Amino acid sequence: MIPAAALTVLLLQLGLSTAAAQVTPGAGPPPPRCPTSCGGVTVPYPFGIGDGCHRPGFNLTCDQTRGGEPRLLVGGDLQVLEISLAKSTVRVVDAAGQVKLTFSGGLDGTGTWGGLGAGGPYVLSETRNQFVVTGCNVQATLLGDSGSGSGGNVVSCCSSFCSITDKWTGAVTSSTGYGGGACSGIGCCDTPIPIGRPSYGVEIKSLDSSNEYADRLPIAVRIAERGWFDGASVALLNDSTGYSPTRRPAVPVVLDFAIDSMPVVVPGVATSGCPVDTRRSACRSSHASCRNVSGIYRSGYVCRCLDGYQGNPYLSGGCQDIDEWNLQVLPTKANASPSSVPIHASKSYAGAPSRVDLRASGIAGT
């Protein structure tokens, strides 16, 4: 028979063990069966492919239905090019190429971008993307998505103009036109996106009742990585008569991710952040720190390796001394292993499409 005092201690220990197990969901490491890459892109935890391989909300899809090299997908049809734990970003490419607009008479219309899910870990990076519009004499407004593409709060807005004279007509649609190949406000406009969200609405209004440029320079609205349009503007501003959706270039976009990402209810008051109880934290390495992430739309937290360390802060032992890390020889594709590839390794490193390939598919300037 177990003495009462010993039984009390035993029950207390069991209770603590059970509590610890309950407050560390998805602590990792993922089971050995879990894929560590797809289409040449390394998939570091907390991301994962398949049940039991990722933290809640960080599931990715390895699409092998189209033939050829598999595509790593997030949020439906956004193809992942690179995951950076050090920056807490996911670089993707939007194969659609532009926001699908529905016009309701003339050149006035609405559309939506995103669909990443309000309760998920991703929002558009506020500092790494911009709102880009091509077309003549139009105003485009980016809105907080209301579900219909219109009626949300204004996030950003810009207008693109074309002169009615033949002089400016040539400038808009020629590769040597005004602006030197960058967006100039003539035929296109771009503006920052100050609020990162998982989705947006778009409204388009015509500023010219004659719509004389409608067939010469079609309207297109894009959310794109900063700098991308500067390299693609010549081709896009020349894409006039005979414009075909099949020639739309895929557009690179950068997403920010956070653990326990939750929409902000009261402006300025975070709804989520680094757990007070470290047992609940996703930061598992002893050489990692937790950092609060707070924006206008959402709050949460991310994990980073301490100064002097590099690796995966979401795994126990994942942050390694940087001197030891630098001693590792970068593997070739033939002998690469997930543990020896830097966490920010991208698609181009792993033998998948390189910068040249991306330019060929329309992702210029990457």
C-alpha positions as CSV (number, residue, x, y, z in Angstrom):
1,M,0.0,0.0,0.0
2,I,1.4,3.4,-1.0
3,P,1.7,5.9,1.9
4,A,-0.7,8.9,1.6
5,A,2.2,11.4,1.4
6,A,3.9,9.5,-1.4
7,L,0.6,9.1,-3.2
8,T,0.1,12.9,-3.0
9,V,3.5,13.5,-4.5
10,L,3.0,11.0,-7.2
11,L,-0.4,12.5,-8.2
12,L,1.1,16.0,-8.2
13,Q,3.9,14.9,-10.5
14,L,1.4,13.2,-12.8
15,G,-0.7,16.3,-12.9
16,L,2.3,18.5,-13.7
17,S,3.3,16.2,-16.5
18,T,-0.2,16.2,-17.9
19,A,-0.4,20.0,-17.7
20,A,3.0,20.3,-19.5
21,A,1.8,18.0,-22.3
22,Q,-1.4,20.0,-22.7
23,V,0.3,23.4,-22.9
24,T,2.9,22.5,-25.5
25,P,0.9,21.5,-28.6
26,G,2.9,21.0,-31.7
27,A,6.2,21.6,-30.0
28,G,8.0,19.4,-32.4
29,P,10.2,18.0,-33.8
30,P,7.9,16.6,-36.5
31,P,8.0,12.9,-37.1
32,P,10.7,11.5,-39.4
33,R,7.9,10.6,-41.9
34,C,7.2,14.3,-42.6
35,P,8.4,15.7,-45.9
36,T,11.1,18.3,-45.6
37,S,10.9,19.9,-49.0
38,C,8.7,20.2,-52.1
39,G,9.6,21.5,-55.5
40,G,13.1,22.4,-54.4
41,V,11.9,24.5,-51.5
42,T,13.0,23.6,-47.9
43,V,10.0,23.3,-45.5
44,P,11.2,24.1,-41.9
45,Y,9.1,23.5,-38.8
46,P,6.6,25.1,-37.8
47,F,5.6,24.7,-41.4
48,G,4.9,21.2,-42.6
49,I,3.2,19.0,-45.2
50,G,0.6,16.5,-44.0
51,D,-1.1,15.7,-40.7
52,G,1.0,16.0,-37.6
53,C,3.9,17.7,-39.4
54,H,3.2,21.3,-38.6
55,R,1.8,23.8,-36.0
56,P,-1.8,24.7,-36.4
57,G,-2.3,26.9,-39.4
58,F,1.1,26.3,-40.9
59,N,0.1,23.4,-43.2
60,L,1.4,23.6,-46.8
61,T,0.4,21.6,-49.8
62,C,2.8,19.8,-52.2
63,D,0.8,19.9,-55.4
64,Q,1.9,17.2,-57.9
65,T,-1.2,17.2,-60.1
66,R,0.1,19.3,-63.0
67,G,3.0,17.2,-64.0
68,G,6.6,18.2,-63.9
69,E,8.1,19.6,-60.7
70,P,5.8,19.7,-57.7
71,R,4.6,23.1,-56.4
72,L,4.6,24.1,-52.7
73,L,1.3,25.9,-52.1
74,V,-0.1,28.1,-49.4
75,G,-3.6,29.6,-49.1
76,G,-5.0,27.8,-52.2
77,D,-2.9,28.7,-55.2
78,L,0.0,30.9,-54.0
79,Q,3.2,29.1,-54.8
80,V,5.9,29.2,-52.1
81,L,9.4,30.3,-53.4
82,E,11.1,30.8,-50.1
83,I,10.5,30.5,-46.3
84,S,12.7,32.6,-44.0
85,L,12.5,31.9,-40.3
86,A,15.0,34.7,-39.6
87,K,12.7,37.3,-41.2
88,S,9.4,35.6,-40.4
89,T,8.4,35.8,-44.1
90,V,7.1,33.6,-46.8
91,R,7.9,34.7,-50.4
92,V,5.2,33.4,-52.8
93,V,4.2,33.9,-56.4
94,D,0.7,34.8,-57.5
95,A,0.1,32.8,-60.6
96,A,-3.1,34.7,-61.4
97,G,-0.9,37.7,-62.2
98,Q,-3.5,40.3,-61.2
99,V,-6.7,40.9,-59.3
100,K,-9.7,39.5,-61.1
101,L,-12.0,42.5,-61.7
102,T,-15.7,42.4,-62.3
103,F,-16.9,45.5,-64.3
104,S,-20.4,46.9,-63.8
105,G,-20.7,49.2,-66.7
106,G,-17.9,51.2,-68.4
107,L,-14.6,50.8,-66.6
108,D,-16.0,50.9,-63.0
109,G,-15.5,47.6,-61.2
110,T,-14.6,45.6,-58.1
111,G,-12.4,42.6,-57.2
112,T,-10.7,40.8,-54.3
113,W,-7.2,39.7,-53.5
114,G,-6.0,37.1,-50.9
115,G,-8.2,34.5,-49.3
116,L,-5.5,33.5,-46.8
117,G,-8.0,33.3,-44.0
118,A,-8.6,35.8,-41.1
119,G,-7.7,33.3,-38.5
120,G,-4.4,32.1,-40.1
121,P,-0.8,33.0,-39.4
122,Y,-0.3,35.1,-42.6
123,V,-0.8,38.7,-43.6
124,L,0.6,40.7,-46.5
125,S,4.0,42.3,-45.5
126,E,3.4,46.0,-45.1
127,T,7.1,46.9,-45.8
128,R,7.9,44.5,-48.7
129,N,4.9,45.0,-51.1
130,Q,3.1,47.7,-53.0
131,F,-0.2,48.4,-54.8
132,V,0.4,48.7,-58.6
133,V,-2.2,49.8,-61.2
134,T,-1.8,50.0,-64.9
135,G,-4.4,51.7,-67.2
136,C,-5.3,55.1,-68.4
137,N,-7.3,57.7,-66.5
138,V,-8.4,55.4,-63.7
139,Q,-8.4,55.4,-59.9
140,A,-7.9,52.2,-57.9
141,T,-8.7,52.0,-54.2
142,L,-7.4,49.2,-51.9
143,L,-9.9,48.3,-49.2
144,G,-10.1,46.1,-46.1
145,D,-12.0,43.2,-47.6
146,S,-15.7,43.2,-46.7
147,G,-16.3,40.0,-48.6
148,S,-17.7,41.6,-51.7
149,G,-14.7,43.5,-52.9
150,S,-16.3,46.9,-52.0
151,G,-17.4,48.7,-48.9
152,G,-14.4,48.1,-46.6
153,N,-12.2,50.7,-45.0
154,V,-9.7,52.5,-47.3
155,V,-6.2,51.1,-47.1
156,S,-4.5,52.8,-50.1
157,C,-5.3,54.5,-53.4
158,C,-3.7,55.7,-56.5
159,S,-4.6,57.1,-59.9
160,S,-3.1,56.6,-63.3
161,F,-3.4,59.1,-66.1
162,C,-2.8,59.4,-69.9
163,S,-2.9,62.6,-71.8
164,I,-5.4,63.0,-74.7
165,T,-2.6,64.1,-77.0
166,D,-0.8,61.8,-79.4
167,K,2.5,62.9,-77.7
168,W,1.6,61.1,-74.5
169,T,-0.1,58.2,-76.2
170,G,3.3,57.2,-77.6
171,A,4.9,57.7,-74.2
172,V,2.5,55.4,-72.5
173,T,2.9,52.4,-74.8
174,S,6.5,52.6,-76.0
175,S,9.5,51.1,-74.2
176,T,11.3,54.4,-74.3
177,G,8.4,56.3,-72.9
178,Y,8.2,58.7,-70.0
179,G,9.6,57.3,-66.7
180,G,12.6,55.3,-67.9
181,G,11.0,51.9,-67.5
182,A,9.7,52.5,-63.9
183,C,6.1,53.4,-62.9
184,S,5.8,57.1,-63.5
185,G,2.1,58.0,-63.0
186,I,1.7,58.0,-66.8
187,G,0.0,54.8,-67.7
188,C,0.6,53.3,-64.2
189,C,0.8,54.2,-60.5
190,D,2.0,52.5,-57.4
191,T,1.7,53.2,-53.7
192,P,2.6,51.6,-50.3
193,I,0.3,49.3,-48.5
194,P,0.3,50.5,-44.9
195,I,-1.9,47.8,-43.4
196,G,-1.0,44.1,-43.8
197,R,-4.1,41.9,-44.1
198,P,-4.8,38.4,-45.3
199,S,-7.2,39.7,-48.0
200,Y,-8.3,43.0,-49.6
201,G,-11.1,44.4,-51.7
202,V,-10.4,46.6,-54.8
203,E,-12.6,49.3,-56.4
204,I,-11.9,50.8,-59.8
205,K,-13.4,54.0,-61.1
206,S,-12.9,55.5,-64.6
207,L,-11.8,59.1,-64.7
208,D,-12.6,59.5,-68.4
209,S,-16.1,59.0,-69.7
210,S,-14.9,58.5,-73.3
211,N,-12.8,55.4,-72.3
212,E,-10.6,56.1,-75.4
213,Y,-7.7,54.1,-74.0
214,A,-9.7,51.0,-72.9
215,D,-8.4,48.9,-75.8
216,R,-4.9,50.5,-75.9
217,L,-3.8,49.9,-72.3
218,P,-6.1,47.5,-70.4
219,I,-6.7,48.1,-66.7
220,A,-4.8,45.8,-64.3
221,V,-4.5,45.8,-60.6
222,R,-1.6,44.0,-58.8
223,I,-0.3,43.5,-55.3
224,A,3.4,42.9,-55.8
225,E,6.8,42.7,-54.1
226,R,8.5,46.1,-54.0
227,G,10.7,46.7,-57.0
228,W,9.1,44.0,-59.2
229,F,7.1,46.4,-61.4
230,D,10.2,48.5,-62.2
231,G,11.7,45.5,-64.0
232,A,8.4,44.5,-65.6
233,S,6.9,47.9,-66.6
234,V,8.2,48.0,-70.1
235,A,6.6,44.7,-71.1
236,L,3.3,45.5,-69.2
237,L,2.9,49.0,-70.6
238,N,3.5,47.6,-74.1
239,D,0.9,44.8,-73.5
240,S,-1.9,46.7,-75.3
241,T,-3.9,45.5,-78.3
242,G,-4.4,41.7,-78.3
243,Y,-3.9,41.5,-74.5
244,S,-4.4,37.9,-73.4
245,P,-4.8,36.5,-69.8
246,T,-2.4,33.7,-70.8
247,R,0.4,36.3,-71.1
248,R,-0.1,37.7,-67.6
249,P,3.2,37.5,-65.7
250,A,3.1,35.7,-62.4
251,V,3.7,38.2,-59.6
252,P,5.9,37.8,-56.5
253,V,4.5,38.7,-53.1
254,V,5.9,38.6,-49.6
255,L,3.8,37.4,-46.6
256,D,4.6,37.9,-42.9
257,F,3.7,35.1,-40.5
258,A,3.2,35.0,-36.8
259,I,2.4,32.4,-34.1
260,D,-1.0,32.7,-32.5
261,S,-1.9,35.5,-35.0
262,M,-5.2,37.1,-34.0
263,P,-7.0,40.2,-35.4
264,V,-6.8,43.3,-33.3
265,V,-10.2,44.2,-31.8
266,V,-9.4,47.4,-30.0
267,P,-6.9,49.7,-31.9
268,G,-3.6,49.8,-30.2
269,V,-4.3,46.9,-27.9
270,A,-2.6,43.5,-28.8
271,T,-4.9,40.5,-28.6
272,S,-2.0,38.0,-28.7
273,G,1.7,37.9,-27.9
274,C,4.6,36.1,-26.2
275,P,3.1,33.7,-23.6
276,V,3.8,34.5,-20.0
277,D,4.1,30.7,-19.4
278,T,7.1,29.7,-21.4
279,R,5.8,26.1,-21.6
280,R,3.1,27.5,-24.0
281,S,5.7,29.2,-26.2
282,A,6.5,27.9,-29.7
283,C,10.1,29.1,-29.1
284,R,11.7,25.7,-28.2
285,S,15.5,26.3,-28.6
286,S,17.3,27.3,-25.4
287,H,19.1,29.9,-27.5
288,A,16.0,31.6,-28.9
289,S,13.9,34.6,-27.8
290,C,10.3,35.5,-28.3
291,R,9.3,38.7,-30.0
292,N,5.8,40.3,-30.0
293,V,4.4,41.2,-33.3
294,S,1.7,43.9,-33.3
295,G,0.2,45.8,-36.2
296,I,-3.0,47.7,-37.1
297,Y,-4.7,44.5,-38.2
298,R,-3.3,41.6,-36.1
299,S,-1.0,40.7,-33.3
300,G,1.0,37.6,-32.4
301,Y,4.6,36.6,-31.8
302,V,7.6,35.1,-33.6
303,C,10.7,33.3,-32.4
304,R,14.3,34.3,-33.3
305,C,17.7,32.8,-32.5
306,L,19.8,34.9,-30.2
307,D,22.7,37.0,-31.5
308,G,25.5,34.7,-32.4
309,Y,23.2,31.8,-33.2
310,Q,21.5,30.7,-36.3
311,G,19.0,28.0,-37.3
312,N,15.5,27.0,-36.2
313,P,14.2,28.6,-33.0
314,Y,11.0,26.5,-33.2
315,L,12.9,23.3,-32.5
316,S,14.7,22.1,-29.4
317,G,18.4,22.6,-30.1
318,G,17.5,24.3,-33.4
319,C,19.6,27.5,-32.8
320,Q,23.3,26.7,-33.3
321,D,26.4,28.7,-32.6
322,I,27.1,30.8,-35.7
323,D,30.7,29.8,-35.9
324,E,29.7,26.1,-35.9
325,W,27.1,26.9,-38.5
326,N,29.6,28.5,-40.8
327,L,31.8,25.4,-40.6
328,Q,29.1,23.5,-42.4
329,V,29.7,23.1,-46.1
330,L,26.7,23.9,-48.2
331,P,25.6,20.7,-49.8
332,T,24.9,20.1,-53.4
333,K,21.5,19.0,-54.5
334,A,22.6,15.4,-54.6
335,N,23.7,15.2,-50.9
336,A,21.6,18.0,-49.4
337,S,20.0,17.2,-46.1
338,P,17.4,19.4,-44.2
339,S,19.6,19.7,-41.2
340,S,22.6,21.1,-43.1
341,V,20.7,23.5,-45.4
342,P,20.3,27.1,-43.9
343,I,16.7,27.7,-42.9
344,H,16.4,30.6,-45.4
345,A,17.4,28.4,-48.3
346,S,15.2,29.2,-51.2
347,K,13.9,27.6,-54.4
348,S,16.8,28.9,-56.5
349,Y,19.4,27.3,-54.1
350,A,17.8,23.9,-54.1
351,G,18.0,23.4,-57.8
352,A,14.6,24.7,-58.7
353,P,13.9,27.6,-61.1
354,S,16.7,30.2,-60.7
355,R,16.5,34.0,-61.2
356,V,16.8,33.4,-65.0
357,D,13.8,31.0,-64.8
358,L,11.8,33.5,-62.8
359,R,12.5,36.3,-65.3
360,A,11.4,34.0,-68.1
361,S,8.1,33.4,-66.3
362,G,7.6,37.1,-65.9
363,I,8.9,37.6,-62.3
364,A,11.4,40.3,-63.3
365,G,13.5,42.1,-60.8
366,T,13.7,39.2,-58.3
